[in-house]
Amino acid sequence: MDVAQYLACTLKKLRHDRGLSLSQASEQTGVSKAMLGQIERNESSPTVATLWKIATGFNVPFSLFLVPASPPTQALYSPPLQDMQVEPLFPFDPHLGFDYFSLKLTPGGLSESSAHDVGVIEHVVVISGILDLQIEGRWYQLQEGDRRQFAGDRAHSYRNSQAREVHFHSLIHYPVSGR
Ligand code: MN
């Protein structure tokens, strides 16, 4: 099953399991009913930011929507241009409560993330290239090897203002309670 098809099935199943109509799911996630329907029918591949809104609205880990990673993995999620490429490095384990991603952002790329669930903590480490990271309205420039931990439950953005791709890792720690 390809990545887009997997995403479509997962979203549809999750919504049905919760007994939600498309309208109710739209209210819960802040993503339009039309967009949710398109994703479920595999007619549209959402941006990483949209996928995060859905994960947050349903209170599930982001990696739930990606083809499960069993190393060595090639479960790349490559939404439209200007966005990020996401590869889960480890499968989500509810007892450990984290997602660990490898991310690539093309030159000129910008990914604006809405706030994740309350208590989510992100840890970003730059592997190669230079990453601009915006946290609470302030931009930070992270060089290769630089790292930063921040509260993911507030809006934040990732940007590549350089001429070469930036590759970074992000560990998303989800709060233990309620999961
Ligand atoms: Mn984030």
Backbone and ligand atoms as CSV (ligand in chain L), in Angstrom:
chain,resi,resn,atom,element,x,y,z
A,1,MET,N,N,0.852,-1.193,0.000
A,1,MET,CA,C,0.000,0.000,0.000
A,1,MET,C,C,0.889,1.246,0.000
A,2,ASP,N,N,0.608,2.181,-0.890
A,2,ASP,CA,C,1.472,3.360,-0.915
A,2,ASP,C,C,1.096,4.333,0.204
A,3,VAL,N,N,1.955,5.326,0.368
A,3,VAL,CA,C,1.851,6.235,1.506
A,3,VAL,C,C,0.518,7.003,1.524
A,4,ALA,N,N,0.111,7.522,0.355
A,4,ALA,CA,C,-1.127,8.309,0.278
A,4,ALA,C,C,-2.351,7.440,0.561
A,5,GLN,N,N,-2.317,6.225,0.050
A,5,GLN,CA,C,-3.429,5.295,0.248
A,5,GLN,C,C,-3.530,4.887,1.725
A,6,TYR,N,N,-2.375,4.673,2.335
A,6,TYR,CA,C,-2.326,4.313,3.748
A,6,TYR,C,C,-2.921,5.434,4.596
A,7,LEU,N,N,-2.535,6.661,4.267
A,7,LEU,CA,C,-3.037,7.839,4.973
A,7,LEU,C,C,-4.557,7.938,4.831
A,8,ALA,N,N,-5.049,7.752,3.611
A,8,ALA,CA,C,-6.485,7.833,3.343
A,8,ALA,C,C,-7.255,6.811,4.199
A,9,CYS,N,N,-6.794,5.573,4.212
A,9,CYS,CA,C,-7.467,4.509,4.969
A,9,CYS,C,C,-7.408,4.764,6.469
A,10,THR,N,N,-6.263,5.221,6.929
A,10,THR,CA,C,-6.081,5.457,8.365
A,10,THR,C,C,-7.018,6.557,8.863
A,11,LEU,N,N,-7.107,7.626,8.088
A,11,LEU,CA,C,-7.965,8.737,8.487
A,11,LEU,C,C,-9.435,8.317,8.508
A,12,LYS,N,N,-9.834,7.613,7.477
A,12,LYS,CA,C,-11.227,7.173,7.380
A,12,LYS,C,C,-11.585,6.251,8.552
A,13,LYS,N,N,-10.694,5.322,8.854
A,13,LYS,CA,C,-10.923,4.375,9.938
A,13,LYS,C,C,-10.987,5.104,11.281
A,14,LEU,N,N,-10.070,6.016,11.496
A,14,LEU,CA,C,-10.017,6.770,12.752
A,14,LEU,C,C,-11.319,7.553,12.957
A,15,ARG,N,N,-11.779,8.194,11.904
A,15,ARG,CA,C,-13.001,9.004,11.988
A,15,ARG,C,C,-14.212,8.098,12.255
A,16,HIS,N,N,-14.267,6.965,11.568
A,16,HIS,CA,C,-15.393,6.045,11.769
A,16,HIS,C,C,-15.367,5.428,13.166
A,17,ASP,N,N,-14.168,5.060,13.630
A,17,ASP,CA,C,-14.025,4.499,14.981
A,17,ASP,C,C,-14.546,5.458,16.049
A,18,ARG,N,N,-14.381,6.736,15.798
A,18,ARG,CA,C,-14.817,7.749,16.775
A,18,ARG,C,C,-16.266,8.162,16.536
A,19,GLY,N,N,-16.854,7.604,15.485
A,19,GLY,CA,C,-18.247,7.903,15.175
A,19,GLY,C,C,-18.482,9.343,14.758
A,20,LEU,N,N,-17.528,9.919,14.065
A,20,LEU,CA,C,-17.638,11.326,13.688
A,20,LEU,C,C,-18.017,11.496,12.217
A,21,SER,N,N,-18.885,12.480,11.969
A,21,SER,CA,C,-19.163,12.867,10.578
A,21,SER,C,C,-17.992,13.717,10.092
A,22,LEU,N,N,-17.949,13.975,8.795
A,22,LEU,CA,C,-16.888,14.844,8.260
A,22,LEU,C,C,-16.959,16.235,8.894
A,23,SER,N,N,-18.197,16.729,9.118
A,23,SER,CA,C,-18.351,18.049,9.737
A,23,SER,C,C,-17.785,18.072,11.149
A,24,GLN,N,N,-18.095,17.006,11.905
A,24,GLN,CA,C,-17.602,16.948,13.281
A,24,GLN,C,C,-16.070,16.842,13.303
A,25,ALA,N,N,-15.542,16.033,12.389
A,25,ALA,CA,C,-14.080,15.888,12.309
A,25,ALA,C,C,-13.436,17.215,11.921
A,26,SER,N,N,-14.115,17.964,11.065
A,26,SER,CA,C,-13.620,19.270,10.646
A,26,SER,C,C,-13.563,20.241,11.830
A,27,GLU,N,N,-14.629,20.224,12.646
A,27,GLU,CA,C,-14.656,21.090,13.830
A,27,GLU,C,C,-13.531,20.727,14.796
A,28,GLN,N,N,-13.297,19.421,14.942
A,28,GLN,CA,C,-12.319,18.948,15.913
A,28,GLN,C,C,-10.872,19.229,15.497
A,29,THR,N,N,-10.647,19.300,14.183
A,29,THR,CA,C,-9.266,19.431,13.699
A,29,THR,C,C,-8.938,20.816,13.144
A,30,GLY,N,N,-9.965,21.575,12.781
A,30,GLY,CA,C,-9.707,22.865,12.150
A,30,GLY,C,C,-9.335,22.724,10.679
A,31,VAL,N,N,-9.500,21.521,10.138
A,31,VAL,CA,C,-9.237,21.279,8.712
A,31,VAL,C,C,-10.593,21.198,8.013
A,32,SER,N,N,-10.721,21.824,6.851
A,32,SER,CA,C,-12.025,21.897,6.194
A,32,SER,C,C,-12.573,20.505,5.856
A,33,LYS,N,N,-13.891,20.448,5.850
A,33,LYS,CA,C,-14.614,19.219,5.519
A,33,LYS,C,C,-14.212,18.731,4.124
A,34,ALA,N,N,-14.100,19.676,3.193
A,34,ALA,CA,C,-13.731,19.327,1.812
A,34,ALA,C,C,-12.354,18.682,1.768
A,35,MET,N,N,-11.414,19.279,2.503
A,35,MET,CA,C,-10.049,18.748,2.515
A,35,MET,C,C,-10.011,17.359,3.146
A,36,LEU,N,N,-10.729,17.178,4.262
A,36,LEU,CA,C,-10.758,15.862,4.918
A,36,LEU,C,C,-11.320,14.803,3.966
A,37,GLY,N,N,-12.380,15.161,3.259
A,37,GLY,CA,C,-12.996,14.239,2.305
A,37,GLY,C,C,-12.031,13.873,1.183
A,38,GLN,N,N,-11.305,14.878,0.706
A,38,GLN,CA,C,-10.329,14.633,-0.375
A,38,GLN,C,C,-9.209,13.705,0.087
A,39,ILE,N,N,-8.778,13.904,1.320
A,39,ILE,CA,C,-7.709,13.034,1.850
A,39,ILE,C,C,-8.228,11.602,1.967
A,40,GLU,N,N,-9.442,11.455,2.498
A,40,GLU,CA,C,-10.011,10.115,2.678
A,40,GLU,C,C,-10.216,9.394,1.344
A,41,ARG,N,N,-10.498,10.152,0.296
A,41,ARG,CA,C,-10.688,9.548,-1.025
A,41,ARG,C,C,-9.379,9.473,-1.815
A,42,ASN,N,N,-8.295,9.872,-1.150
A,42,ASN,CA,C,-6.967,9.845,-1.773
A,42,ASN,C,C,-6.915,10.724,-3.024
A,43,GLU,N,N,-7.583,11.873,-2.924
A,43,GLU,CA,C,-7.585,12.817,-4.046
A,43,GLU,C,C,-6.641,13.982,-3.780
A,44,SER,N,N,-6.151,14.052,-2.545
A,44,SER,CA,C,-5.293,15.171,-2.187
A,44,SER,C,C,-4.292,14.710,-1.141
A,45,SER,N,N,-3.042,15.146,-1.279
A,45,SER,CA,C,-2.067,14.830,-0.233
A,45,SER,C,C,-1.819,16.092,0.589
A,46,PRO,N,N,-2.154,16.026,1.863
A,46,PRO,CA,C,-2.070,17.219,2.708
A,46,PRO,C,C,-0.627,17.600,3.010
A,47,THR,N,N,-0.430,18.866,3.357
A,47,THR,CA,C,0.890,19.301,3.811
A,47,THR,C,C,1.149,18.707,5.188
A,48,VAL,N,N,2.393,18.745,5.589
A,48,VAL,CA,C,2.764,18.271,6.926
A,48,VAL,C,C,2.002,19.070,7.987
A,49,ALA,N,N,1.854,20.380,7.752
A,49,ALA,CA,C,1.141,21.232,8.713
A,49,ALA,C,C,-0.312,20.794,8.872
A,50,THR,N,N,-0.955,20.459,7.756
A,50,THR,CA,C,-2.355,20.003,7.812
A,50,THR,C,C,-2.452,18.662,8.530
A,51,LEU,N,N,-1.506,17.798,8.236
A,51,LEU,CA,C,-1.503,16.486,8.874
A,51,LEU,C,C,-1.318,16.618,10.391
A,52,TRP,N,N,-0.512,17.571,10.783
A,52,TRP,CA,C,-0.324,17.822,12.219
A,52,TRP,C,C,-1.629,18.305,12.865
A,53,LYS,N,N,-2.378,19.140,12.142
A,53,LYS,CA,C,-3.666,19.620,12.677
A,53,LYS,C,C,-4.604,18.442,12.914
A,54,ILE,N,N,-4.603,17.506,11.965
A,54,ILE,CA,C,-5.468,16.332,12.084
A,54,ILE,C,C,-5.029,15.474,13.268
A,55,ALA,N,N,-3.733,15.237,13.377
A,55,ALA,CA,C,-3.212,14.415,14.483
A,55,ALA,C,C,-3.536,15.058,15.828
A,56,THR,N,N,-3.361,16.367,15.901
A,56,THR,CA,C,-3.631,17.081,17.152
A,56,THR,C,C,-5.117,17.050,17.484
A,57,GLY,N,N,-5.958,17.283,16.482
A,57,GLY,CA,C,-7.408,17.278,16.685
A,57,GLY,C,C,-7.932,15.936,17.161
A,58,PHE,N,N,-7.336,14.868,16.660
A,58,PHE,CA,C,-7.752,13.520,17.057
A,58,PHE,C,C,-6.961,13.006,18.256
A,59,ASN,N,N,-5.991,13.803,18.691
A,59,ASN,CA,C,-5.146,13.429,19.829
A,59,ASN,C,C,-4.425,12.092,19.589
A,60,VAL,N,N,-3.804,11.982,18.425
A,60,VAL,CA,C,-3.024,10.789,18.083
A,60,VAL,C,C,-1.619,11.236,17.649
A,61,PRO,N,N,-0.624,10.331,17.756
A,61,PRO,CA,C,0.718,10.710,17.296
A,61,PRO,C,C,0.740,10.930,15.788
A,62,PHE,N,N,1.562,11.851,15.344
A,62,PHE,CA,C,1.673,12.174,13.922
A,62,PHE,C,C,1.981,10.929,13.091
A,63,SER,N,N,2.842,10.082,13.622
A,63,SER,CA,C,3.304,8.916,12.857
A,63,SER,C,C,2.205,7.899,12.586
A,64,LEU,N,N,1.067,8.023,13.257
A,64,LEU,CA,C,-0.049,7.108,12.995
A,64,LEU,C,C,-0.444,7.127,11.518
A,65,PHE,N,N,-0.267,8.291,10.882
A,65,PHE,CA,C,-0.697,8.443,9.491
A,65,PHE,C,C,0.354,7.991,8.475
A,66,LEU,N,N,1.527,7.637,8.971
A,66,LEU,CA,C,2.597,7.215,8.069
A,66,LEU,C,C,2.673,5.696,8.061
A,67,VAL,N,N,3.083,5.139,6.968
A,67,VAL,CA,C,3.249,3.693,6.869
A,67,VAL,C,C,4.204,3.275,7.980
A,68,PRO,N,N,3.806,2.266,8.804
A,68,PRO,CA,C,4.638,1.900,9.950
A,68,PRO,C,C,6.082,1.615,9.544
A,69,ALA,N,N,6.989,2.161,10.315
A,69,ALA,CA,C,8.410,1.996,10.029
A,69,ALA,C,C,8.933,0.751,10.723
A,70,SER,N,N,9.473,-0.169,9.948
A,70,SER,CA,C,10.168,-1.292,10.557
A,70,SER,C,C,11.560,-1.270,9.947
A,71,PRO,N,N,12.535,-0.784,10.679
A,71,PRO,CA,C,13.865,-0.516,10.091
A,71,PRO,C,C,14.419,-1.703,9.318
A,72,PRO,N,N,15.092,-1.505,8.199
A,72,PRO,CA,C,15.308,-0.200,7.571
A,72,PRO,C,C,14.053,0.263,6.828
A,73,THR,N,N,13.701,1.514,7.021
A,73,THR,CA,C,12.441,2.004,6.499
A,73,THR,C,C,12.614,2.923,5.294
A,74,GLN,N,N,11.636,2.915,4.444
A,74,GLN,CA,C,11.605,3.865,3.341
A,74,GLN,C,C,10.236,4.543,3.329
A,75,ALA,N,N,9.657,4.678,4.498
A,75,ALA,CA,C,8.299,5.224,4.596
A,75,ALA,C,C,8.308,6.743,4.499
A,76,LEU,N,N,8.749,7.245,3.356
A,76,LEU,CA,C,8.825,8.685,3.178
A,76,LEU,C,C,7.456,9.293,2.949
A,77,TYR,N,N,7.215,10.409,3.596
A,77,TYR,CA,C,6.013,11.166,3.288
A,77,TYR,C,C,6.460,12.427,2.576
A,78,SER,N,N,6.140,12.545,1.302
A,78,SER,CA,C,6.567,13.695,0.521
A,78,SER,C,C,5.374,14.445,-0.032
A,79,PRO,N,N,4.837,15.352,0.777
A,79,PRO,CA,C,3.720,16.162,0.292
A,79,PRO,C,C,4.192,17.191,-0.731
A,80,PRO,N,N,3.287,18.035,-1.226
A,80,PRO,CA,C,3.643,18.963,-2.302
A,80,PRO,C,C,4.869,19.824,-2.006
A,81,LEU,N,N,5.391,20.410,-3.043
A,81,LEU,CA,C,6.571,21.286,-2.953
A,81,LEU,C,C,6.439,22.308,-1.844
A,82,GLN,N,N,7.529,22.845,-1.452
A,82,GLN,CA,C,7.602,23.871,-0.410
A,82,GLN,C,C,7.335,23.285,0.962
A,83,ASP,N,N,7.259,22.003,1.024
A,83,ASP,CA,C,6.940,21.419,2.311
A,83,ASP,C,C,8.063,20.486,2.723
A,84,MET,N,N,7.824,19.801,3.789
A,84,MET,CA,C,8.850,18.937,4.314
A,84,MET,C,C,8.654,17.496,3.896
A,85,GLN,N,N,9.755,16.805,3.818
A,85,GLN,CA,C,9.737,15.370,3.613
A,85,GLN,C,C,9.962,14.745,4.995
A,86,VAL,N,N,9.098,13.817,5.341
A,86,VAL,CA,C,9.149,13.249,6.687
A,86,VAL,C,C,9.365,11.745,6.619
A,87,GLU,N,N,10.329,11.272,7.382
A,87,GLU,CA,C,10.563,9.830,7.465
A,87,GLU,C,C,10.611,9.432,8.933
A,88,PRO,N,N,9.709,8.541,9.354
A,88,PRO,CA,C,9.776,8.093,10.750
A,88,PRO,C,C,10.978,7.172,10.942
A,89,LEU,N,N,11.773,7.442,11.952
A,89,LEU,CA,C,12.975,6.632,12.177
A,89,LEU,C,C,12.687,5.430,13.067
A,90,PHE,N,N,11.685,5.561,13.929
A,90,PHE,CA,C,11.271,4.453,14.786
A,90,PHE,C,C,9.752,4.413,14.812
A,91,PRO,N,N,9.162,3.230,14.928
A,91,PRO,CA,C,7.707,3.184,15.037
A,91,PRO,C,C,7.264,3.766,16.376
A,92,PHE,N,N,6.081,4.360,16.389
A,92,PHE,CA,C,5.556,4.932,17.634
A,92,PHE,C,C,5.269,3.815,18.633
A,93,ASP,N,N,5.674,4.044,19.875
A,93,ASP,CA,C,5.387,3.094,20.945
A,93,ASP,C,C,4.680,3.878,22.052
A,94,PRO,N,N,3.407,3.524,22.345
A,94,PRO,CA,C,2.648,4.315,23.327
A,94,PRO,C,C,3.286,4.345,24.711
A,95,HIS,N,N,4.050,3.326,25.057
A,95,HIS,CA,C,4.673,3.319,26.385
A,95,HIS,C,C,5.824,4.312,26.460
A,96,LEU,N,N,6.491,4.483,25.319
A,96,LEU,CA,C,7.613,5.419,25.295
A,96,LEU,C,C,7.126,6.833,25.005
A,97,GLY,N,N,6.040,6.934,24.242
A,97,GLY,CA,C,5.393,8.235,24.031
A,97,GLY,C,C,6.156,9.223,23.182
A,98,PHE,N,N,6.929,8.731,22.220
A,98,PHE,CA,C,7.572,9.707,21.326
A,98,PHE,C,C,7.551,9.256,19.879
A,99,ASP,N,N,7.639,10.255,18.996
A,99,ASP,CA,C,7.882,10.051,17.577
A,99,ASP,C,C,9.278,10.577,17.295
A,100,TYR,N,N,9.981,9.906,16.387
A,100,TYR,CA,C,11.327,10.354,16.037
A,100,TYR,C,C,11.414,10.398,14.515
A,101,PHE,N,N,11.534,11.620,13.980
A,101,PHE,CA,C,11.497,11.811,12.536
A,101,PHE,C,C,12.811,12.340,11.972
A,102,SER,N,N,13.066,11.961,10.727
A,102,SER,CA,C,14.109,12.592,9.929
A,102,SER,C,C,13.377,13.498,8.943
A,103,LEU,N,N,13.743,14.771,8.888
A,103,LEU,CA,C,13.037,15.723,8.036
A,103,LEU,C,C,13.984,16.432,7.083
A,104,LYS,N,N,13.479,16.702,5.890
A,104,LYS,CA,C,14.248,17.455,4.904
A,104,LYS,C,C,13.383,18.576,4.367
A,105,LEU,N,N,13.989,19.744,4.283
A,105,LEU,CA,C,13.275,20.926,3.797
A,105,LEU,C,C,14.083,21.485,2.623
A,106,THR,N,N,13.408,21.650,1.492
A,106,THR,CA,C,14.093,22.116,0.277
A,106,THR,C,C,14.443,23.602,0.389
A,107,PRO,N,N,15.407,24.081,-0.404
A,107,PRO,CA,C,15.745,25.507,-0.384
A,107,PRO,C,C,14.500,26.357,-0.611
A,108,GLY,N,N,14.314,27.375,0.217
A,108,GLY,CA,C,13.143,28.240,0.114
A,108,GLY,C,C,11.910,27.677,0.779
A,109,GLY,N,N,12.006,26.478,1.283
A,109,GLY,CA,C,10.852,25.822,1.889
A,109,GLY,C,C,10.467,26.404,3.236
A,110,LEU,N,N,9.168,26.432,3.480
A,110,LEU,CA,C,8.654,26.922,4.761
A,110,LEU,C,C,7.552,25.980,5.214
A,111,SER,N,N,7.608,25.557,6.459
A,111,SER,CA,C,6.531,24.742,7.010
A,111,SER,C,C,6.099,25.369,8.320
A,112,GLU,N,N,4.869,25.857,8.343
A,112,GLU,CA,C,4.345,26.510,9.542
A,112,GLU,C,C,3.465,25.530,10.287
A,113,SER,N,N,3.796,25.292,11.527
A,113,SER,CA,C,3.069,24.307,12.311
A,113,SER,C,C,2.146,24.984,13.311
A,114,SER,N,N,0.898,24.529,13.326
A,114,SER,CA,C,0.003,25.008,14.364
A,114,SER,C,C,0.403,24.309,15.666
A,115,ALA,N,N,-0.135,24.779,16.772
A,115,ALA,CA,C,0.227,24.210,18.069
A,115,ALA,C,C,-0.175,22.742,18.157
A,116,HIS,N,N,0.722,21.918,18.680
A,116,HIS,CA,C,0.399,20.515,18.910
A,116,HIS,C,C,-0.335,20.402,20.241
A,117,ASP,N,N,-0.652,19.170,20.636
A,117,ASP,CA,C,-1.356,18.964,21.902
A,117,ASP,C,C,-0.589,19.598,23.068
A,118,VAL,N,N,-1.337,19.981,24.084
A,118,VAL,CA,C,-0.731,20.571,25.284
A,118,VAL,C,C,0.290,19.590,25.871
A,119,GLY,N,N,1.461,20.102,26.181
A,119,GLY,CA,C,2.497,19.267,26.804
A,119,GLY,C,C,3.457,18.609,25.841
A,120,VAL,N,N,3.220,18.776,24.537
A,120,VAL,CA,C,4.137,18.186,23.552
A,120,VAL,C,C,5.458,18.973,23.557
A,121,ILE,N,N,6.560,18.249,23.635
A,121,ILE,CA,C,7.883,18.886,23.618
A,121,ILE,C,C,8.635,18.402,22.371
A,122,GLU,N,N,9.199,19.345,21.620
A,122,GLU,CA,C,9.982,18.978,20.441
A,122,GLU,C,C,11.462,19.153,20.704
A,123,HIS,N,N,12.246,18.267,20.084
A,123,HIS,CA,C,13.705,18.346,20.163
A,123,HIS,C,C,14.229,18.290,18.740
A,124,VAL,N,N,14.862,19.363,18.301
A,124,VAL,CA,C,15.351,19.449,16.923
A,124,VAL,C,C,16.884,19.422,16.917
A,125,VAL,N,N,17.458,18.607,16.047
A,125,VAL,CA,C,18.914,18.537,15.877
A,125,VAL,C,C,19.226,18.648,14.382
A,126,VAL,N,N,20.063,19.608,14.008
A,126,VAL,CA,C,20.400,19.769,12.592
A,126,VAL,C,C,21.518,18.796,12.199
A,127,ILE,N,N,21.240,18.011,11.172
A,127,ILE,CA,C,22.215,17.026,10.691
A,127,ILE,C,C,23.121,17.654,9.630
A,128,SER,N,N,22.523,18.352,8.660
A,128,SER,CA,C,23.320,19.066,7.652
A,128,SER,C,C,22.518,20.240,7.117
A,129,GLY,N,N,23.228,21.272,6.686
A,129,GLY,CA,C,22.570,22.483,6.216
A,129,GLY,C,C,22.285,23.425,7.378
A,130,ILE,N,N,21.490,24.443,7.107
A,130,ILE,CA,C,21.160,25.455,8.119
A,130,ILE,C,C,19.641,25.577,8.208
A,131,LEU,N,N,19.120,25.515,9.412
A,131,LEU,CA,C,17.673,25.577,9.633
A,131,LEU,C,C,17.295,26.856,10.356
A,132,ASP,N,N,16.283,27.542,9.834
A,132,ASP,CA,C,15.682,28.653,10.565
A,132,ASP,C,C,14.479,28.094,11.308
A,133,LEU,N,N,14.462,28.323,12.593
A,133,LEU,CA,C,13.386,27.790,13.437
A,133,LEU,C,C,12.732,28.945,14.175
A,134,GLN,N,N,11.411,29.051,14.035
A,134,GLN,CA,C,10.687,30.128,14.703
A,134,GLN,C,C,9.915,29.566,15.889
A,135,ILE,N,N,10.202,30.109,17.049
A,135,ILE,CA,C,9.515,29.675,18.263
A,135,ILE,C,C,8.960,30.917,18.947
A,136,GLU,N,N,7.676,30.909,19.196
A,136,GLU,CA,C,7.026,32.040,19.866
A,136,GLU,C,C,7.414,33.381,19.246
A,137,GLY,N,N,7.349,33.428,17.906
A,137,GLY,CA,C,7.552,34.696,17.202
A,137,GLY,C,C,9.000,35.082,16.962
A,138,ARG,N,N,9.939,34.310,17.472
A,138,ARG,CA,C,11.356,34.656,17.300
A,138,ARG,C,C,12.064,33.607,16.456
A,139,TRP,N,N,12.871,34.095,15.484
A,139,TRP,CA,C,13.597,33.170,14.606
A,139,TRP,C,C,14.980,32.863,15.154
A,140,TYR,N,N,15.353,31.610,15.077
A,140,TYR,CA,C,16.688,31.173,15.481
A,140,TYR,C,C,17.321,30.483,14.277
A,141,GLN,N,N,18.622,30.709,14.091
A,141,GLN,CA,C,19.307,30.011,13.004
A,141,GLN,C,C,20.145,28.884,13.597
A,142,LEU,N,N,19.843,27.677,13.182
A,142,LEU,CA,C,20.544,26.506,13.710
A,142,LEU,C,C,21.495,25.950,12.658
A,143,GLN,N,N,22.762,25.859,13.023
A,143,GLN,CA,C,23.794,25.312,12.130
A,143,GLN,C,C,23.875,23.800,12.338
A,144,GLU,N,N,24.640,23.187,11.466
A,144,GLU,CA,C,24.874,21.756,11.570
A,144,GLU,C,C,25.337,21.385,12.986
A,145,GLY,N,N,24.671,20.430,13.595
A,145,GLY,CA,C,25.045,19.984,14.938
A,145,GLY,C,C,24.320,20.737,16.049
A,146,ASP,N,N,23.712,21.877,15.716
A,146,ASP,CA,C,22.978,22.636,16.742
A,146,ASP,C,C,21.689,21.923,17.107
A,147,ARG,N,N,21.232,22.145,18.306
A,147,ARG,CA,C,19.997,21.497,18.758
A,147,ARG,C,C,19.181,22.458,19.592
A,148,ARG,N,N,17.871,22.206,19.629
A,148,ARG,CA,C,17.012,23.047,20.452
A,148,ARG,C,C,15.796,22.254,20.912
A,149,GLN,N,N,15.445,22.483,22.154
A,149,GLN,CA,C,14.241,21.868,22.725
A,149,GLN,C,C,13.227,22.991,22.940
A,150,PHE,N,N,11.970,22.747,22.571
A,150,PHE,CA,C,10.966,23.795,22.764
A,150,PHE,C,C,9.576,23.202,22.954
A,151,ALA,N,N,8.684,24.034,23.490
A,151,ALA,CA,C,7.301,23.606,23.713
A,151,ALA,C,C,6.583,23.570,22.369
A,152,GLY,N,N,6.117,22.385,21.964
A,152,GLY,CA,C,5.436,22.237,20.676
A,152,GLY,C,C,3.964,22.608,20.734
A,153,ASP,N,N,3.488,22.987,21.921
A,153,ASP,CA,C,2.068,23.312,22.033
A,153,ASP,C,C,1.805,24.789,21.770
A,154,ARG,N,N,2.755,25.437,21.100
A,154,ARG,CA,C,2.550,26.796,20.596
A,154,ARG,C,C,2.957,26.800,19.125
A,155,ALA,N,N,2.438,27.752,18.376
A,155,ALA,CA,C,2.750,27.803,16.938
A,155,ALA,C,C,4.251,27.954,16.736
A,156,HIS,N,N,4.770,27.278,15.723
A,156,HIS,CA,C,6.195,27.366,15.411
A,156,HIS,C,C,6.386,27.083,13.922
A,157,SER,N,N,7.537,27.458,13.381
A,157,SER,CA,C,7.785,27.285,11.941
A,157,SER,C,C,9.203,26.830,11.679
A,158,TYR,N,N,9.337,26.141,10.541
A,158,TYR,CA,C,10.652,25.701,10.067
A,158,TYR,C,C,10.843,26.310,8.688
A,159,ARG,N,N,12.036,26.852,8.436
A,159,ARG,CA,C,12.271,27.501,7.150
A,159,ARG,C,C,13.687,27.195,6.682
A,160,ASN,N,N,13.829,27.053,5.377
A,160,ASN,CA,C,15.160,26.899,4.789
A,160,ASN,C,C,15.432,28.110,3.914
A,161,SER,N,N,16.251,29.039,4.381
A,161,SER,CA,C,16.544,30.250,3.600
A,161,SER,C,C,17.866,30.123,2.849
A,162,GLN,N,N,18.408,28.910,2.828
A,162,GLN,CA,C,19.698,28.670,2.167
A,162,GLN,C,C,19.486,28.062,0.776
A,163,ALA,N,N,20.602,27.928,0.050
A,163,ALA,CA,C,20.533,27.381,-1.306
A,163,ALA,C,C,20.629,25.864,-1.326
A,164,ARG,N,N,20.938,25.271,-0.198
A,164,ARG,CA,C,21.006,23.804,-0.153
A,164,ARG,C,C,19.988,23.245,0.844
A,165,GLU,N,N,19.649,22.011,0.613
A,165,GLU,CA,C,18.673,21.333,1.458
A,165,GLU,C,C,19.139,21.304,2.924
A,166,VAL,N,N,18.191,21.380,3.827
A,166,VAL,CA,C,18.530,21.199,5.236
A,166,VAL,C,C,17.917,19.879,5.720
A,167,HIS,N,N,18.732,19.138,6.435
A,167,HIS,CA,C,18.317,17.836,6.961
A,167,HIS,C,C,18.392,17.925,8.481
A,168,PHE,N,N,17.296,17.601,9.138
A,168,PHE,CA,C,17.318,17.634,10.604
A,168,PHE,C,C,16.477,16.517,11.187
A,169,HIS,N,N,16.723,16.231,12.435
A,169,HIS,CA,C,15.944,15.231,13.155
A,169,HIS,C,C,15.028,15.944,14.143
A,170,SER,N,N,13.856,15.373,14.367
A,170,SER,CA,C,12.956,15.930,15.371
A,170,SER,C,C,12.382,14.808,16.213
A,171,LEU,N,N,12.586,14.927,17.506
A,171,LEU,CA,C,11.984,13.981,18.433
A,171,LEU,C,C,10.807,14.701,19.079
A,172,ILE,N,N,9.616,14.120,18.910
A,172,ILE,CA,C,8.394,14.708,19.454
A,172,ILE,C,C,7.995,13.919,20.680
A,173,HIS,N,N,8.058,14.542,21.826
A,173,HIS,CA,C,7.656,13.833,23.047
A,173,HIS,C,C,6.216,14.196,23.408
A,174,TYR,N,N,5.357,13.181,23.427
A,174,TYR,CA,C,3.947,13.412,23.753
A,174,TYR,C,C,3.749,13.228,25.258
A,175,PRO,N,N,2.847,14.021,25.843
A,175,PRO,CA,C,2.591,13.841,27.280
A,175,PRO,C,C,2.077,12.427,27.553
A,176,VAL,N,N,2.474,11.869,28.666
A,176,VAL,CA,C,2.144,10.473,28.961
A,176,VAL,C,C,0.674,10.289,29.298
A,177,SER,N,N,0.096,11.198,30.065
A,177,SER,CA,C,-1.309,11.029,30.455
A,177,SER,C,C,-2.243,11.254,29.276
A,178,GLY,N,N,-3.349,10.557,29.301
A,178,GLY,CA,C,-4.382,10.751,28.285
A,178,GLY,C,C,-4.089,10.064,26.969
A,179,ARG,N,N,-3.073,9.206,26.938
A,179,ARG,CA,C,-2.728,8.539,25.700
A,179,ARG,C,C,-2.713,7.045,25.921
L,1,MN,MN,MN,6.107,20.712,15.237
